């Protein structure tokens, strides 16, 4: 579970960095690219977090 948590945090950090680059970009196509990257990384982080929650619930039911 710690590995999943670290991965989710890394994805969130990468998404924030992409959002920062997006905000600093002067070319519209670069802004769009980094916006899509930030959104995609946020989605991936949310999916990892959901998987962690689902696994925790599954383990709790077993106990």
C-alpha positions in Angstrom: 0.0 0.0 0.0 2.9 2.4 0.7 4.0 2.0 -2.9 0.6 2.9 -4.2 0.5 6.0 -1.9 3.9 7.1 -3.1 2.8 6.6 -6.7 -0.4 8.7 -6.1 1.6 11.5 -4.5 4.1 11.4 -7.4 1.3 11.6 -9.9 -0.2 14.6 -8.0 3.1 16.3 -7.9 3.7 15.8 -11.6 0.2 17.1 -12.4 0.9 20.2 -10.4 4.1 20.8 -12.3 2.3 20.4 -15.6 -0.3 22.9 -14.5 2.5 25.3 -13.6 4.1 24.9 -17.0 0.7 25.3 -18.6 0.2 28.6 -16.8 3.6 29.8 -17.8 3.4 28.7 -21.5 2.9 31.5 -24.0 2.0 29.3 -27.0 -1.6 28.1 -27.1 -0.7 24.5 -28.3 1.8 24.1 -25.4 -0.8 25.4 -22.9 -3.3 22.8 -24.3 -0.7 20.0 -24.2 0.3 20.7 -20.6 -3.4 21.1 -19.6 -4.2 17.7 -21.0 -1.1 16.2 -19.2 -2.1 17.7 -15.9 -5.7 16.4 -16.2 -4.5 13.0 -17.2 -2.1 12.7 -14.3 -4.8 13.9 -11.9 -7.1 11.2 -13.3 -4.4 8.5 -12.9 -3.8 9.7 -9.3 -7.5 9.5 -8.5 -7.6 5.9 -9.9 -4.7 4.8 -7.8 -6.3 6.3 -4.7 -9.6 4.6 -5.5 -7.8 1.3 -6.0 -6.2 1.8 -2.5 -9.6 2.5 -1.0 -11.2 -0.5 -2.6 -8.4 -2.8 -1.4 -8.6 -1.4 2.1 -12.4 -2.1 2.1 -11.8 -5.6 0.7 -9.3 -6.3 3.4 -11.5 -4.9 6.2 -14.3 -7.3 5.1 -12.0 -10.2 5.4 -11.1 -9.4 9.0 
